[in-house]
C-alpha cells in the first residue's frame, strides 16, 4: 500500500473518530440534559462519571466506549470482564426483550437492569466478534465468502420469526404495517419529494394495490434497525454472533425485517460524503468462473437458505409476492417516513441521504 493510501486511510479513521466523539458530546450535552431537565439532579450524567460507574459496577478498570454509539444511549465495554454497560435515556421494554429472546434465541444478548444511576443502566454479555461495519466490501474471494456466510445466517435468523407468530391485535396503530397505505399516499402527494425524485411516487403507485398481500403474513417481532451497525459477526468466518439494540422493536408483517439485508448486505453507500450514492455490490470477482455480480451471489444464497428455514407451511410459490411487498414497505417506512419527509429543516440532510439510498435500493430493486 502506498504512503498516500495509508495517509488517506488514517485520515478516514480520524474523521470517523471525530464524528463519533461529536455524537457522544451531543448525547450528554443535549439529549441527557433535555431528558433530565424536568427532574434536576445533584450529579448530572457525563461521559466520565458513566465510565466511573461502569468501572465500579464491573470491578474492572479497562472501560472503553464502543466504536459505534446508538442515538438514545451511551455504551461502554470491558474486555477483561467480557461485559457491556449501557446508559439509556429511557428504560428498555422488558416484554419486548423477552419476546425477542424467545423468538430469535441466543443471538439476542440478554439485558440485566441495574439501579443506582441517574439514567437507566443495563449490563449485557460482550458479544463475540465485531460489528459488520468493520467488514470490507465483498470485492475479494475471502471477503465474499465471509459475506455469504453472514447472509445465510441472517436468512436463518429472519426465518425464526415465522415460528413465533403473534396476534394481529398486537399491531400498534403506528406500526409500519398498519400505516403503510397512508405513508405511500404521503409519498405520492408530497410535491417537494416528487420534484426531487419522481420515481418514488411512481413506485408507490405500483405498490398501493398490492398492500392486501400483507394480510397473508403473520405478525412477528421486527427489529426496526436491522442494519450492519447492529449485526455482530465472527471476523474469520463471517458467522453471525449477535443482533444488538432491540429498543424500539415492534410487531410487523413477517419478512419486513429483510429490508435491512438489502440495505446493508447486498449493496452500500460508496462513501461518507454528503453526496454519496448507494449502489449494489457489482462486478464479478477477478479470476472467477462465476460471472454473477456479488449482489446476485449474496441474494441467491440468502433466499435459498430462507425458504428452506421457514415453516413447511410457508411455500415459496404462495408467499414470495407477499414477502416482496413487506420488504418494500420496510424500506419505505425506515427511510422515507412521514416524520422525516415532512419533518423540520434540521433533518433535511438526513432526508437527502435517505433519498440517495432509496434511489439505489428501492428504485433499482
C-alpha positions in Angstrom: 0.0 0.0 0.0 1.3 3.4 -0.9 2.1 6.2 1.6 -0.7 8.2 0.0 -3.2 5.4 0.6 -2.1 5.0 4.2 -2.5 8.7 4.8 -6.0 8.6 3.3 -7.0 5.6 5.4 -5.6 7.2 8.5 -7.5 10.5 7.7 -10.7 8.5 7.3 -10.3 6.8 10.6 -9.6 10.1 12.3 -12.6 11.7 10.7 -14.8 8.8 11.8 -13.5 9.1 15.4 -14.2 12.8 15.4 -17.8 12.2 14.2 -18.3 9.6 16.9 -17.0 11.9 19.6 -19.2 14.7 18.4 -22.1 12.2 18.6 -21.2 11.4 22.2 -20.9 15.1 23.1 -24.4 15.8 21.7 -25.8 12.8 23.7 -24.6 14.2 27.0 -24.9 18.0 26.4 -28.2 17.9 24.5 -30.2 14.7 24.9 -29.4 13.8 28.5 -29.9 17.4 29.7 -33.2 17.5 27.9 -34.5 14.3 29.5 -33.4 15.3 33.0 -34.5 19.0 32.8 -37.8 18.1 34.5 -36.1 16.4 37.4 -32.8 18.3 38.2 -30.2 16.1 39.8 -27.2 17.0 42.0 -25.0 15.0 39.8 -25.6 15.3 36.0 -24.5 12.3 34.0 -21.3 12.8 32.0 -19.1 10.6 30.0 -16.6 10.4 32.8 -19.0 9.5 35.6 -20.6 6.9 33.3 -17.1 5.4 33.0 -16.6 5.6 36.7 -20.0 3.9 37.5 -19.3 1.1 35.0 -15.9 0.5 36.5 -17.3 0.3 40.0 -20.1 -1.9 38.8 -18.0 -4.4 37.0 -14.9 -4.1 39.2 -12.9 -3.6 36.1 -10.6 -0.7 35.0 -10.5 -1.2 31.2 -13.7 0.7 30.5 -13.9 1.9 26.9 -16.7 3.3 24.7 -17.9 1.0 21.9 -16.9 2.1 18.5 -20.4 3.0 17.3 -22.9 4.6 19.7 -26.6 4.5 19.4 -28.9 7.5 19.2 -30.5 7.1 22.6 -27.8 5.5 24.7 -24.1 5.6 25.6 -22.4 2.3 25.7 -19.1 1.1 27.2 -17.4 -2.3 27.5 -14.8 -4.2 29.5 -12.8 -6.8 27.6 -11.4 -8.1 30.9 -14.9 -8.7 32.4 -16.5 -9.6 29.0 -19.4 -7.2 29.8 -21.1 -4.3 28.1 -22.7 -1.5 30.2 -25.3 0.7 28.5 -26.6 4.0 29.8 -30.0 4.8 28.2 -32.3 7.8 28.0 -35.3 5.7 28.7 -35.7 2.1 30.1 -35.9 -0.8 27.8 -39.2 -2.6 27.3 -38.7 -5.8 29.2 -41.6 -7.6 27.5 -40.1 -6.8 24.0 -36.7 -8.1 25.1 -38.2 -11.3 26.4 -40.2 -11.8 23.2 -37.0 -11.1 21.1 -35.1 -13.8 23.1 -38.0 -16.3 22.8 -38.2 -15.7 19.1 -34.6 -15.4 18.0 -32.7 -17.2 20.7 -29.2 -16.7 21.9 -28.3 -14.3 19.2 -30.2 -11.7 21.2 -27.9 -10.6 24.1 -29.9 -10.8 27.5 -30.1 -7.5 29.4 -29.8 -7.0 33.2 -31.2 -3.8 34.7 -29.0 -2.0 37.3 -30.2 0.6 39.8 -28.2 3.4 41.4 -27.5 5.8 38.5 -29.3 8.9 37.1 -30.0 7.1 33.8 -31.4 3.6 33.3 -28.4 1.2 33.2 -28.2 -2.3 31.7 -25.5 -4.9 31.6 -25.1 -7.2 28.6 -22.6 -10.0 27.9 -19.9 -8.9 25.5 -20.8 -10.4 22.1 -18.0 -12.3 20.3 -16.7 -10.8 17.1 -17.1 -7.3 15.6 -19.7 -5.2 14.0 -20.3 -5.9 10.4 -19.3 -2.3 9.6 -15.7 -3.5 10.2 -16.0 -6.0 7.3 -14.6 -5.0 3.8 -16.9 -4.9 0.9 -17.2 -8.3 -0.9 -14.7 -7.4 -3.6 -12.2 -10.3 -2.9 -12.9 -14.0 -2.7 -12.3 -14.2 1.1 -14.5 -11.2 1.8 -17.3 -12.6 -0.4 -17.1 -16.0 1.3 -17.5 -14.3 4.7 -20.4 -12.2 3.4 -22.1 -15.3 2.0 -21.8 -16.9 5.5 -23.3 -13.8 7.1 -26.3 -13.5 4.8 -27.0 -17.3 5.1 -27.0 -16.9 8.9 -29.2 -13.8 8.6 -31.7 -15.8 6.5 -32.0 -18.4 9.2 -32.3 -15.7 11.8 -35.2 -13.9 9.9 -37.0 -17.2 9.3 -37.2 -17.9 13.1 -39.8 -15.1 13.3 -42.3 -17.3 11.5 -42.2 -19.9 14.3 -43.4 -17.4 16.9 -46.4 -15.6 15.2 -48.3 -13.0 17.2 -52.0 -12.0 17.0 -53.0 -9.2 14.6 -54.2 -7.4 17.7 -50.5 -6.9 18.5 -50.1 -4.4 15.7 -49.7 -1.0 17.2 -51.8 1.7 15.4 -48.5 3.4 14.4 -46.9 0.2 13.1 -45.3 0.1 9.7 -47.8 -2.5 8.6 -50.9 -0.5 9.5 -49.6 2.8 8.3 -48.3 1.5 5.0 -51.2 2.9 3.0 -51.0 6.4 4.5 -47.2 6.5 4.0 -47.5 5.6 0.3 -50.2 8.2 -0.2 -48.0 10.8 1.5 -45.1 9.9 -0.9 -47.4 10.2 -3.9 -48.9 13.6 -2.7 -45.7 15.3 -1.5 -44.8 17.7 -4.3 -41.4 18.6 -2.8 -40.3 14.9 -2.7 -41.7 14.3 -6.2 -39.7 17.3 -7.6 -36.5 15.8 -6.1 -37.2 12.2 -7.2 -40.4 11.5 -9.2 -39.6 7.8 -9.2 -40.7 7.4 -5.6 -44.3 8.4 -6.4 -44.4 6.2 -9.4 -43.1 3.2 -7.3 -45.6 4.0 -4.5 -48.5 4.0 -7.0 -47.5 0.5 -8.2 -47.2 -0.8 -4.6 -50.5 0.5 -3.3 -52.8 -2.1 -4.9 -50.5 -4.9 -3.6 -50.8 -4.0 0.1 -53.5 -6.5 0.6 -50.8 -9.2 0.4 -49.5 -8.2 3.8 -52.6 -9.8 5.4 -51.2 -13.2 4.3 -48.2 -12.8 6.5 -48.2 -13.5 10.3 -47.3 -10.6 12.6 -43.9 -11.1 14.2 -41.4 -9.2 16.2 -39.4 -7.0 13.9 -36.1 -5.2 14.5 -36.5 -1.7 13.2 -32.8 -1.0 12.7 -31.7 -4.3 11.1 -28.5 -2.8 9.7 -24.9 -3.9 9.8 -24.4 -1.4 12.6 -26.3 -3.8 14.9 -25.0 -7.0 13.4 -22.1 -8.8 15.1 -20.1 -11.4 13.1 -17.1 -13.6 13.6 -14.1 -12.0 11.9 -12.6 -15.1 10.3 -15.7 -16.9 9.1 -18.4 -14.1 8.9 -20.7 -16.2 11.1 -23.5 -14.2 12.8 -22.8 -13.9 16.5 -25.3 -11.4 17.8 -28.1 -8.9 16.8 -27.9 -5.8 19.0 -30.2 -3.0 20.1 -33.8 -4.3 20.3 -35.0 -1.0 21.6 -38.0 0.1 19.5 -38.6 -3.4 18.1 -42.2 -3.8 17.1 -44.7 -6.3 15.7 -44.8 -6.1 11.9 -45.7 -8.4 9.0 -43.3 -11.3 8.7 -40.4 -10.5 6.3 -40.4 -6.8 6.7 -37.1 -7.0 8.6 -35.5 -8.2 5.4 -35.3 -4.5 4.2 -32.1 -4.2 6.2 -30.5 -7.1 4.4 -31.0 -5.4 1.1 -29.9 -2.1 2.5 -26.7 -3.2 4.2 -25.6 -6.6 2.8 -26.3 -6.5 -0.9 -25.0 -3.0 -1.5 -23.8 0.1 0.2 -23.2 3.9 0.1 -20.0 4.5 -1.8 -18.5 6.7 0.9 -19.5 9.0 3.7 -19.5 12.2 1.7 -22.6 14.4 1.6 -23.4 13.5 -2.0 -22.6 9.7 -1.8 -24.8 7.4 -3.8 -26.0 3.9 -2.9 -25.2 1.0 -5.3 -25.4 -2.8 -5.4 -22.3 -4.8 -5.0 -21.3 -5.2 -8.6 -18.7 -6.7 -10.8 -17.8 -10.4 -10.7 -14.6 -11.4 -8.8 -11.5 -11.5 -11.0 -10.3 -15.0 -11.9 -13.7 -16.4 -11.1 -15.7 -18.9 -13.1 -18.9 -17.4 -11.6 -19.7 -14.3 -13.7 -22.6 -13.2 -11.5 -22.3 -10.0 -9.5 -21.6 -10.1 -5.8 -25.1 -8.9 -5.2 -26.6 -11.7 -7.2 -24.5 -14.3 -5.4 -25.4 -13.0 -2.0 -29.1 -12.6 -2.8 -29.4 -16.1 -4.1 -27.6 -17.5 -1.1 -30.0 -15.6 1.2 -33.2 -16.7 -0.4 -32.1 -20.4 -0.9 -31.5 -20.7 2.9 -34.5 -18.6 3.8 -37.1 -20.7 2.0 -35.5 -23.9 3.5 -35.6 -22.4 7.0 -39.2 -21.1 7.2 -42.0 -23.4 8.4 -43.1 -26.1 5.9 -46.5 -24.3 5.5 -44.6 -21.3 4.0 -44.3 -22.3 0.4 -42.3 -20.0 -1.8 -45.0 -20.1 -4.5 -47.7 -18.9 -2.1 -45.7 -16.3 -0.1 -43.0 -14.9 -2.3 -45.0 -12.0 -3.5 -46.3 -11.1 -0.1 -42.7 -11.1 1.3 -41.6 -8.9 -1.5 -44.3 -6.3 -0.6 -43.2 -6.5 3.1 -39.6 -5.8 2.1 -40.6 -2.7 0.1 -42.8 -1.4 2.9 -39.9 -1.9 5.3 -37.6 0.1 3.0 -40.1 2.9 2.7 -41.1 3.2 6.3 -37.5 3.1 7.5 -36.1 5.6 5.0 -39.0 7.8 3.9 -41.2 8.1 7.0 -43.7 11.0 7.3 -41.7 12.3 10.3 -38.7 12.7 8.0 -40.2 13.7 4.7 -42.5 16.3 6.3 -40.1 16.9 9.2 -38.2 20.0 10.4 -35.5 21.7 8.4 -32.7 20.4 10.6 -33.4 16.9 9.4 -33.0 17.9 5.7 -29.5 16.4 5.5 -30.7 13.0 6.7 -33.6 13.1 4.3 -31.4 13.8 1.3 -29.1 11.0 2.4 -32.0 8.6 2.6 -33.3 9.8 -0.8 -29.9 8.9 -2.4 -30.0 5.5 -0.7 -33.6 4.8 -1.8 -32.8 5.7 -5.4 -30.4 2.8 -5.4 -32.0 0.2 -3.2 -35.7 0.8 -4.0 -36.0 2.2 -7.5 -33.4 -0.2 -8.9 -34.5 -3.3 -6.9 
